[in-house]
Amino acid sequence: MSHRLRGILVALGVLLSVSVPASAARAEPASAAPLVDITCPVGSQVGTYSPGLTYETRDVTFQARGNVSGCVDLSGHGIAGATFSAGGQGTASCLAGSVSNTMTYRWSTGQSSTVKGTGAINVKPNGITVLVLTGTVESGLFTGATVVQTKVLLNTELTACLSPEGLTSVAGPVSLTVTQ
């Protein structure tokens, strides 16, 4: 594949992603920009918090399961999508928080990747939570690569944050980018 064609495909993959993390949006010389190996703009996730999130910040654990598809794979592995599971902990509320997590991706090719990272929770109006998780592949396919997963999680129980049990589950769309 020619260098120019690869560059065009990388640009197309970035344009297809649902969102671009702020760190990737800053201007860098083309020679310093990381190469996008995979971008998967379509996905979904269901997650749970224990204890549930309230307006008071507290220690929580979480579990999540989901999938991504529609992948543009420039790595040459033939990846079309993946399922994933994640677990972690952090300090969070219905307004904001930060978490550490471990995610395992099971790629459509049968290979897997284990990612360890951190994330920041940013709550938007109308019960929408934006969670950007950034991590490094610790083992498996793409070891050493950076993974950015952006989640837009919808709280359909708008009064849950006011209850003693709190918000215990959320779901919504997910996008994924893997760069070297």
N, CA, C and O of each residue as an XYZ file, in Angstrom:
720
protein
N       0.859     -1.163      0.000
C       0.000      0.000      0.000
C       0.908      1.229      0.000
O       1.845      1.326      0.792
N       0.614      2.159     -0.897
C       1.438      3.351     -0.989
C       1.279      4.211      0.260
O       0.262      4.146      0.950
N       2.295      5.012      0.535
C       2.264      5.900      1.703
C       1.097      6.886      1.594
O       0.436      7.183      2.589
N       0.851      7.388      0.389
C      -0.246      8.351      0.192
C      -1.603      7.699      0.428
O      -2.466      8.292      1.076
N      -1.807      6.473     -0.095
C      -3.069      5.774      0.105
C      -3.289      5.481      1.584
O      -4.403      5.626      2.085
N      -2.239      5.072      2.282
C      -2.352      4.822      3.726
C      -2.753      6.111      4.440
O      -3.586      6.081      5.346
N      -2.176      7.229      4.046
C      -2.515      8.515      4.652
C      -3.970      8.882      4.424
O      -4.634      9.388      5.329
N      -4.465      8.631      3.230
C      -5.871      8.912      2.923
C      -6.781      8.017      3.753
O      -7.792      8.485      4.276
N      -6.439      6.737      3.882
C      -7.252      5.815      4.673
C      -7.228      6.176      6.152
O      -8.243      6.047      6.835
N      -6.085      6.625      6.652
C      -6.013      7.072      8.048
C      -6.933      8.264      8.250
O      -7.679      8.308      9.228
N      -6.892      9.223      7.347
C      -7.759     10.398      7.463
C      -9.223      9.988      7.413
O     -10.033     10.510      8.178
N      -9.576      9.065      6.529
C     -10.947      8.584      6.441
C     -11.372      7.913      7.743
O     -12.485      8.138      8.217
N     -10.512      7.103      8.318
C     -10.828      6.434      9.581
C     -11.075      7.420     10.697
O     -11.989      7.230     11.500
N     -10.286      8.462     10.763
C     -10.469      9.477     11.796
C     -11.779     10.222     11.580
O     -12.494     10.504     12.541
N     -12.103     10.544     10.322
C     -13.349     11.243     10.038
C     -14.569     10.399     10.378
O     -15.611     10.943     10.743
N     -14.457      9.080     10.264
C     -15.577      8.204     10.552
C     -15.818      7.998     12.040
O     -16.901      7.560     12.428
N     -14.845      8.302     12.873
C     -15.026      8.062     14.305
C     -16.079      9.003     14.866
O     -16.244     10.123     14.383
N     -16.799      8.537     15.902
C     -17.890      9.310     16.495
C     -17.387     10.579     17.135
O     -18.036     11.621     17.036
N     -16.237     10.515     17.794
C     -15.674     11.716     18.402
C     -14.169     11.584     18.452
O     -13.627     10.479     18.418
N     -13.508     12.701     18.532
C     -12.056     12.737     18.606
C     -11.670     13.219     19.993
O     -12.112     14.291     20.408
N     -10.847     12.451     20.732
C     -10.448     12.921     22.045
C      -9.680     14.232     21.952
O      -8.997     14.496     20.963
N      -9.799     15.042     22.984
C      -9.169     16.358     22.985
C      -7.670     16.276     22.744
O      -7.114     17.133     22.056
N      -7.000     15.263     23.294
C      -5.558     15.167     23.113
C      -5.190     14.907     21.660
O      -4.119     15.315     21.212
N      -6.077     14.224     20.908
C      -5.782     13.952     19.510
C      -6.139     15.140     18.625
O      -5.705     15.206     17.474
N      -6.919     16.072     19.146
C      -7.366     17.191     18.339
C      -6.329     18.298     18.226
O      -6.435     19.140     17.335
N      -5.336     18.322     19.098
C      -4.352     19.399     19.030
C      -3.480     19.222     17.789
O      -3.237     18.100     17.343
N      -3.024     20.313     17.252
C      -2.237     20.284     16.025
C      -0.836     19.763     16.306
O      -0.160     20.234     17.219
N      -0.409     18.791     15.516
C       0.937     18.249     15.596
C       1.460     18.099     14.170
O       0.679     17.906     13.239
N       2.763     18.186     14.000
C       3.304     17.921     12.676
C       2.945     16.497     12.246
O       2.882     15.592     13.078
N       2.711     16.304     10.952
C       2.313     14.998     10.449
C       3.297     13.908     10.838
O       2.883     12.775     11.087
N       4.574     14.213     10.897
C       5.561     13.197     11.233
C       5.471     12.771     12.684
O       5.920     11.676     13.021
N       4.900     13.605     13.571
C       4.800     13.276     14.983
C       3.446     12.663     15.335
O       3.279     12.131     16.432
N       2.483     12.729     14.424
C       1.148     12.201     14.714
C       1.212     10.682     14.775
O       1.872     10.054     13.948
N       0.523     10.085     15.757
C       0.512      8.623     15.831
C      -0.279      8.044     14.665
O      -1.187      8.684     14.136
N       0.076      6.830     14.274
C      -0.627      6.159     13.198
C      -1.857      5.475     13.765
O      -1.766      4.748     14.754
N      -3.002      5.702     13.147
C      -4.229      5.050     13.569
C      -4.231      3.648     12.966
O      -4.203      3.487     11.746
N      -4.264      2.637     13.831
C      -4.327      1.262     13.353
C      -5.764      0.836     13.106
O      -6.068      0.189     12.105
N      -6.651      1.210     14.037
C      -8.053      0.820     13.926
C      -8.919      1.940     14.470
O      -8.585      2.560     15.480
N     -10.028      2.197     13.802
C     -11.057      3.057     14.359
C     -12.395      2.353     14.148
O     -12.709      1.892     13.051
N     -13.164      2.284     15.218
C     -14.471      1.625     15.192
C     -15.506      2.640     15.662
O     -15.648      2.855     16.866
N     -16.225      3.264     14.745
C     -17.123      4.351     15.110
C     -18.492      3.928     15.640
O     -19.236      4.761     16.156
N     -18.831      2.651     15.519
C     -20.158      2.190     15.907
C     -20.024      1.184     17.050
O     -19.252      0.230     16.952
N     -20.769      1.397     18.126
C     -20.737      0.445     19.220
C     -21.746      0.797     20.285
O     -22.398      1.839     20.229
N     -21.866     -0.092     21.260
C     -22.769      0.164     22.375
C     -22.239     -0.523     23.624
O     -21.436     -1.453     23.555
N     -22.712     -0.036     24.770
C     -22.265     -0.574     26.040
C     -23.391     -0.499     27.062
O     -24.232      0.399     27.012
N     -23.397     -1.445     27.983
C     -24.246     -1.418     29.167
C     -23.306     -1.530     30.354
O     -22.436     -2.400     30.380
N     -23.476     -0.651     31.340
C     -22.601     -0.665     32.502
C     -23.376     -0.540     33.803
O     -24.493     -0.023     33.829
N     -22.768     -1.020     34.883
C     -23.370     -0.924     36.207
C     -22.373     -0.328     37.196
O     -21.164     -0.519     37.065
N     -22.894      0.397     38.190
C     -22.093      0.994     39.251
C     -22.527      0.412     40.592
O     -23.709      0.156     40.822
N     -21.550      0.209     41.471
C     -21.862     -0.243     42.822
C     -20.940      0.467     43.804
O     -19.724      0.354     43.652
N     -21.431      1.178     44.781
C     -22.835      1.550     44.914
C     -23.221      2.493     43.782
O     -22.363      2.986     43.049
N     -24.507      2.736     43.650
C     -25.001      3.619     42.598
C     -24.476      5.036     42.749
O     -24.142      5.474     43.850
N     -24.407      5.745     41.639
C     -23.937      7.130     41.651
C     -25.018      8.052     42.188
O     -26.187      7.933     41.823
N     -24.619      8.974     43.061
C     -25.511     10.009     43.581
C     -24.832     11.349     43.338
O     -23.810     11.408     42.653
N     -25.379     12.414     43.884
C     -24.733     13.714     43.737
C     -23.584     13.888     44.724
O     -22.866     14.887     44.671
N     -23.409     12.939     45.608
C     -22.287     12.961     46.552
C     -21.168     12.088     45.990
O     -21.405     10.938     45.620
N     -19.967     12.621     45.926
C     -18.826     11.857     45.420
C     -18.494     10.735     46.392
O     -18.434     10.938     47.605
N     -18.279      9.540     45.831
C     -17.905      8.391     46.664
C     -17.146      7.371     45.836
O     -17.120      7.435     44.607
N     -16.524      6.425     46.540
C     -15.809      5.345     45.869
C     -16.815      4.385     45.255
O     -17.782      3.985     45.905
N     -16.583      4.016     43.997
C     -17.472      3.092     43.293
C     -16.652      2.071     42.517
O     -15.484      2.295     42.200
N     -17.285      0.959     42.223
C     -16.741     -0.003     41.268
C     -17.732     -0.069     40.112
O     -18.905      0.268     40.270
N     -17.257     -0.500     38.959
C     -18.156     -0.617     37.817
C     -17.779     -1.815     36.964
O     -16.637     -2.275     36.961
N     -18.767     -2.297     36.250
C     -18.610     -3.379     35.277
C     -19.285     -2.917     33.996
O     -20.288     -2.206     34.042
N     -18.740     -3.317     32.856
C     -19.339     -2.943     31.576
C     -19.128     -4.050     30.554
O     -18.144     -4.788     30.605
N     -20.067     -4.146     29.633
C     -19.976     -5.059     28.498
C     -20.479     -4.319     27.275
O     -21.388     -3.492     27.356
N     -19.865     -4.633     26.130
C     -20.327     -3.980     24.925
C     -19.678     -4.529     23.684
O     -19.040     -5.582     23.705
N     -19.853     -3.791     22.590
C     -19.277     -4.195     21.313
C     -19.006     -2.961     20.475
O     -19.586     -1.897     20.695
N     -18.120     -3.123     19.517
C     -17.843     -2.098     18.513
C     -17.838     -2.780     17.146
O     -17.518     -3.963     17.028
N     -18.197     -2.010     16.115
C     -18.222     -2.559     14.758
C     -17.989     -1.440     13.758
O     -17.734     -0.296     14.132
N     -18.081     -1.788     12.481
C     -17.839     -0.803     11.440
C     -16.394     -0.345     11.411
O     -16.097      0.776     10.999
N     -15.497     -1.216     11.850
C     -14.086     -0.825     12.020
C     -13.381     -0.601     10.688
O     -13.572     -1.349      9.729
N     -12.570      0.435     10.653
C     -11.627      0.666      9.566
C     -10.289      0.193     10.110
O      -9.724      0.812     11.011
N      -9.778     -0.919      9.552
C      -8.576     -1.573     10.074
C      -7.411     -1.356      9.127
O      -7.340     -1.965      8.059
N      -6.499     -0.482      9.529
C      -5.300     -0.233      8.734
C      -4.117     -1.063      9.223
O      -3.009     -0.943      8.699
N      -4.353     -1.902     10.226
C      -3.280     -2.719     10.788
C      -2.993     -3.957      9.952
O      -1.945     -4.585     10.103
N      -3.926     -4.308      9.068
C      -3.736     -5.490      8.239
C      -4.206     -6.777      8.893
O      -3.963     -7.855      8.352
N      -4.870     -6.700     10.040
C      -5.335     -7.899     10.734
C      -6.723     -8.352     10.293
O      -7.148     -9.454     10.641
N      -7.432     -7.525      9.537
C      -8.757     -7.893      9.073
C      -9.836     -7.800     10.136
O     -10.806     -8.558     10.104
N      -9.678     -6.882     11.076
C     -10.628     -6.732     12.169
C     -11.857     -5.950     11.702
O     -11.737     -4.858     11.146
N     -13.036     -6.525     11.938
C     -14.292     -5.870     11.584
C     -15.004     -5.315     12.807
O     -15.830     -4.410     12.690
N     -14.687     -5.856     13.986
C     -15.341     -5.422     15.212
C     -14.768     -6.154     16.407
O     -13.780     -6.879     16.293
N     -15.402     -5.955     17.563
C     -14.955     -6.607     18.790
C     -16.060     -6.574     19.824
O     -16.948     -5.723     19.775
N     -15.997     -7.502     20.758
C     -16.779     -7.401     21.983
C     -15.795     -7.004     23.065
O     -14.595     -7.247     22.932
N     -16.287     -6.397     24.134
C     -15.390     -6.031     25.217
C     -16.093     -6.154     26.558
O     -17.318     -6.083     26.660
N     -15.276     -6.339     27.573
C     -15.752     -6.302     28.953
C     -14.757     -5.453     29.724
O     -13.569     -5.418     29.403
N     -15.260     -4.769     30.745
C     -14.405     -3.868     31.516
C     -14.831     -3.893     32.972
O     -15.985     -4.167     33.300
N     -13.892     -3.605     33.813
C     -14.161     -3.458     35.235
C     -13.181     -2.470     35.809
O     -12.064     -2.332     35.311
N     -13.592     -1.776     36.859
C     -12.682     -0.819     37.458
C     -13.269     -0.185     38.696
O     -14.293     -0.606     39.233
N     -12.574      0.842     39.121
C     -12.989      1.552     40.333
C     -12.533      2.988     40.242
O     -11.673      3.341     39.436
N     -13.127      3.806     41.086
C     -12.740      5.198     41.112
C     -13.598      5.978     42.072
O     -14.357      5.417     42.862
N     -13.462      7.274     41.987
C     -14.259      8.190     42.787
C     -15.158      8.927     41.819
O     -14.688      9.573     40.883
N     -16.475      8.825     42.056
C     -17.394      9.406     41.095
C     -18.705      9.817     41.759
O     -19.047      9.385     42.859
N     -19.413     10.667     41.037
C     -20.760     11.078     41.414
C     -21.560     11.198     40.131
O     -21.060     10.879     39.052
N     -22.786     11.651     40.239
C     -23.599     11.891     39.040
C     -23.139     13.129     38.279
O     -23.666     13.425     37.207
N     -22.161     13.856     38.821
C     -21.682     15.075     38.176
C     -20.312     14.933     37.525
O     -20.060     15.542     36.485
N     -19.428     14.145     38.115
C     -18.070     14.012     37.579
C     -17.356     12.884     38.300
O     -17.865     12.328     39.274
N     -16.168     12.555     37.807
C     -15.378     11.535     38.473
C     -14.188     11.120     37.658
O     -13.993     11.567     36.528
N     -13.387     10.248     38.255
C     -12.253      9.663     37.556
C     -12.161      8.202     37.972
O     -12.435      7.852     39.120
N     -11.776      7.359     37.029
C     -11.743      5.920     37.263
C     -10.478      5.313     36.677
O      -9.856      5.880     35.779
N     -10.111      4.153     37.197
C      -9.089      3.318     36.571
C      -9.785      2.032     36.169
O     -10.723      1.598     36.838
N      -9.338      1.421     35.089
C     -10.054      0.249     34.603
C      -9.149     -0.701     33.840
O      -8.042     -0.354     33.428
N      -9.662     -1.912     33.667
C      -9.048     -2.915     32.812
C     -10.116     -3.375     31.838
O     -11.214     -3.754     32.246
N      -9.798     -3.343     30.556
C     -10.731     -3.766     29.517
C     -10.107     -4.898     28.717
O      -8.902     -4.898     28.461
N     -10.920     -5.851     28.329
C     -10.480     -6.920     27.449
C     -11.314     -6.865     26.181
O     -12.541     -6.947     26.222
N     -10.631     -6.726     25.059
C     -11.278     -6.725     23.746
C     -11.090     -8.096     23.124
O      -9.985     -8.638     23.133
N     -12.155     -8.657     22.586
C     -12.092     -9.902     21.826
C     -12.436     -9.531     20.391
O     -13.596     -9.314     20.040
N     -11.378     -9.466     19.565
C     -11.514     -9.005     18.188
C     -12.225    -10.036     17.333
O     -12.244    -11.219     17.672
N     -12.807     -9.600     16.236
C     -13.541    -10.486     15.332
C     -12.651    -11.564     14.725
O     -13.160    -12.539     14.172
N     -11.349    -11.409     14.816
C     -10.399    -12.390     14.281
C     -10.102    -13.518     15.268
O      -9.400    -14.470     14.926
N     -10.634    -13.418     16.498
C     -10.354    -14.418     17.521
C      -9.229    -14.005     18.456
O      -9.028    -14.643     19.490
N      -8.493    -12.957     18.119
C      -7.421    -12.471     18.971
C      -8.004    -11.575     20.061
O      -9.168    -11.180     19.993
N      -7.187    -11.256     21.066
C      -7.668    -10.387     22.142
C      -6.592     -9.395     22.554
O      -5.416     -9.559     22.230
N      -7.013     -8.369     23.270
C      -6.121     -7.342     23.823
C      -6.620     -6.993     25.220
O      -7.823     -6.857     25.445
N      -5.683     -6.850     26.157
C      -6.015     -6.393     27.503
C      -5.444     -4.997     27.681
O      -4.250     -4.772     27.485
N      -6.314     -4.058     28.058
C      -5.957     -2.645     28.159
C      -6.132     -2.189     29.602
O      -7.155     -2.464     30.229
N      -5.128     -1.491     30.123
C      -5.245     -0.860     31.444
C      -5.189      0.639     31.224
O      -4.355      1.144     30.472
N      -6.109      1.355     31.906
C      -6.132      2.786     31.683
C      -6.905      3.541     32.725
O      -7.252      3.019     33.785
N      -7.166      4.786     32.394
C      -7.904      5.681     33.275
C      -8.979      6.391     32.457
O      -8.954      6.392     31.226
N      -9.908      6.987     33.167
C     -10.954      7.689     32.479
C     -11.473      8.860     33.279
O     -11.335      8.916     34.501
N     -12.072      9.792     32.565
C     -12.680     10.961     33.187
C     -14.155     10.992     32.820
O     -14.529     10.829     31.659
N     -14.979     11.204     33.834
C     -16.429     11.282     33.640
C     -16.816     12.745     33.591
O     -16.421     13.532     34.451
N     -17.590     13.102     32.584
C     -18.058     14.474     32.427
C     -19.549     14.416     32.131
O     -19.958     13.937     31.074
N     -20.350     14.897     33.052
C     -21.795     14.818     32.900
C     -22.317     16.048     32.157
O     -21.930     17.179     32.452
N     -23.185     15.809     31.205
C     -23.815     16.860     30.406
C     -25.279     16.992     30.818
O     -25.783     16.152     31.563
N     -25.964     18.020     30.353
C     -27.384     18.184     30.682
C     -28.232     17.003     30.207
O     -27.819     16.233     29.340
N     -29.410     16.878     30.787
C     -30.407     15.878     30.399
C     -29.963     14.439     30.605
O     -30.384     13.550     29.864
N     -29.111     14.197     31.609
C     -28.757     12.832     31.951
C     -27.778     12.161     31.019
O     -27.737     10.932     30.969
N     -26.992     12.907     30.284
C     -26.005     12.327     29.374
C     -24.636     12.408     30.038
O     -24.204     13.478     30.468
N     -23.959     11.262     30.117
C     -22.625     11.195     30.696
C     -21.637     10.874     29.589
O     -21.819      9.899     28.860
N     -20.591     11.684     29.455
C     -19.525     11.407     28.499
C     -18.342     10.860     29.289
O     -17.864     11.498     30.227
N     -17.876      9.679     28.905
C     -16.769      9.023     29.585
C     -15.705      8.711     28.535
O     -15.963      7.968     27.587
N     -14.520      9.274     28.703
C     -13.407      9.004     27.790
C     -12.375      8.195     28.558
O     -11.793      8.674     29.532
N     -12.151      6.959     28.107
C     -11.169      6.066     28.721
C      -9.961      5.984     27.811
O     -10.094      5.728     26.614
N      -8.790      6.200     28.370
C      -7.543      6.114     27.619
C      -6.643      5.104     28.313
O      -6.479      5.144     29.533
N      -6.062      4.198     27.535
C      -5.210      3.182     28.136
C      -4.181      2.663     27.178
O      -4.125      3.047     26.010
N      -3.360      1.769     27.709
C      -2.291      1.132     26.945
C      -2.550     -0.366     26.902
O      -2.908     -0.972     27.912
N      -2.367     -0.959     25.731
C      -2.525     -2.403     25.602
C      -1.374     -3.063     26.349
O      -0.210     -2.916     25.977
N      -1.717     -3.795     27.409
C      -0.724     -4.466     28.259
C      -0.337     -5.834     27.718
O       0.798     -6.275     27.901
N      -1.276     -6.515     27.047
C      -0.975     -7.848     26.513
C      -1.902     -8.148     25.340
O      -2.970     -7.552     25.199
N      -1.467     -9.078     24.509
C      -2.258     -9.487     23.354
C      -1.956     -8.649     22.127
O      -0.913     -8.003     22.030
N      -2.890     -8.677     21.199
C      -2.745     -7.938     19.949
C      -2.596     -6.446     20.227
O      -3.325     -5.905     21.058
N      -1.693     -5.789     19.570
C      -1.408     -4.355     19.682
C      -0.706     -3.970     20.993
O      -0.841     -2.832     21.441
N       0.035     -4.888     21.614
C       0.744     -4.564     22.857
C       1.545     -3.279     22.683
O       2.297     -3.127     21.720
N       1.373     -2.355     23.631
C       2.062     -1.071     23.609
C       1.271      0.045     22.944
O       1.620      1.216     23.095
N       0.226     -0.286     22.221
C      -0.584      0.726     21.529
C      -1.463      1.480     22.524
O      -1.716      1.003     23.630
N      -1.924      2.659     22.117
C      -2.838      3.466     22.917
C      -4.261      3.230     22.425
O      -4.523      3.229     21.222
N      -5.168      3.032     23.365
C      -6.578      2.819     23.054
C      -7.373      3.961     23.670
O      -7.191      4.286     24.843
N      -8.249      4.566     22.888
C      -9.158      5.597     23.390
C     -10.572      5.129     23.092
O     -10.933      4.897     21.938
N     -11.361      4.995     24.140
C     -12.758      4.602     23.993
C     -13.617      5.747     24.511
O     -13.468      6.174     25.656
N     -14.511      6.239     23.670
C     -15.397      7.338     24.044
C     -16.811      6.790     24.165
O     -17.323      6.138     23.255
N     -17.435      7.071     25.317
C     -18.778      6.556     25.597
C     -19.706      7.724     25.872
O     -19.345      8.664     26.581
N     -20.888      7.660     25.314
C     -21.935      8.632     25.593
C     -23.063      7.828     26.234
O     -23.874      7.216     25.540
N     -23.104      7.837     27.558
C     -24.008      6.971     28.304
C     -25.255      7.738     28.723
O     -25.172      8.820     29.303
N     -26.386      7.171     28.425
C     -27.656      7.846     28.654
C     -28.302      7.368     29.949
O     -28.508      6.170     30.141
N     -28.615      8.293     30.823
C     -29.326      7.991     32.056
C     -30.809      8.164     31.786
O     -31.299      9.288     31.674
N     -31.519      7.061     31.681
C     -32.959      7.135     31.419
C     -33.763      7.281     32.707
O     -34.975      7.493     32.663
N     -33.099      7.168     33.846
C     -33.735      7.340     35.152
C     -33.244      8.662     35.747
O     -32.361      8.676     36.604
N     -33.818      9.757     35.288
C     -33.306     11.085     35.638
C     -33.365     11.396     37.128
O     -32.627     12.264     37.593
N     -34.210     10.725     37.884
C     -34.287     10.993     39.327
C     -33.438     10.019     40.146
O     -33.380     10.140     41.370
N     -32.776      9.052     39.494
C     -31.997      8.045     40.219
C     -30.890      8.666     41.060
O     -30.605      8.171     42.150
N     -30.268      9.719     40.593
C     -29.172     10.354     41.332
C     -29.648     10.946     42.657
O     -28.844     11.170     43.562
N     -30.939     11.198     42.773
C     -31.505     11.765     43.995
C     -31.888     10.693     45.010
O     -32.133     11.007     46.175
N     -31.941      9.442     44.588
C     -32.377      8.371     45.480
C     -31.209      7.833     46.309
O     -30.055      8.002     45.915
N     -31.480      7.195     47.441
C     -30.407      6.610     48.249
C     -29.630      5.524     47.497
O     -28.429      5.371     47.717
N     -30.294      4.765     46.613
C     -29.626      3.710     45.846
C     -28.741      4.295     44.752
O     -27.736      3.690     44.380
N     -29.101      5.456     44.240
C     -28.343      6.109     43.190
C     -28.569      5.488     41.823
O     -29.385      4.581     41.654
N     -27.830      5.997     40.862
C     -27.867      5.516     39.486
C     -27.011      4.260     39.403
O     -25.798      4.329     39.601
N     -27.618      3.119     39.115
C     -26.876      1.858     39.130
C     -26.551      1.318     37.745
O     -25.695      0.441     37.621
N     -27.215      1.820     36.688
C     -26.891      1.322     35.353
C     -27.083      2.408     34.302
O     -27.934      3.287     34.436
N     -26.272      2.324     33.258
C     -26.323      3.248     32.132
C     -26.004      2.469     30.852
O     -25.394      1.401     30.898
N     -26.425      3.018     29.715
C     -26.127      2.385     28.428
C     -26.025      3.478     27.377
O     -26.550      4.577     27.552
N     -25.336      3.159     26.275
C     -25.242      4.127     25.201
C     -24.189      3.776     24.179
O     -23.542      2.733     24.274
N     -24.015      4.654     23.190
C     -23.073      4.404     22.102
C     -21.607      4.559     22.537
O     -21.281      5.293     23.470
N     -20.745      3.834     21.817
C     -19.310      3.793     22.100
C     -18.552      3.867     20.783
O     -18.989      3.317     19.773
N     -17.407      4.553     20.802
C     -16.476      4.507     19.664
C     -15.090      4.148     20.195
O     -14.809      4.321     21.380
N     -14.237      3.652     19.319
C     -12.924      3.151     19.718
C     -11.873      3.523     18.685
O     -12.121      3.461     17.481
N     -10.687      3.913     19.169
C      -9.540      4.159     18.300
C      -8.308      3.501     18.917
O      -8.075      3.619     20.120
N      -7.519      2.809     18.094
C      -6.259      2.200     18.532
C      -5.148      2.850     17.703
O      -5.195      2.833     16.473
N      -4.147      3.425     18.385
C      -3.021      4.064     17.693
C      -1.702      3.547     18.209
O      -1.587      3.143     19.366
N      -0.696      3.563     17.334
C       0.664      3.168     17.712
C       1.486      4.386     17.996
O       2.665      4.271     18.332
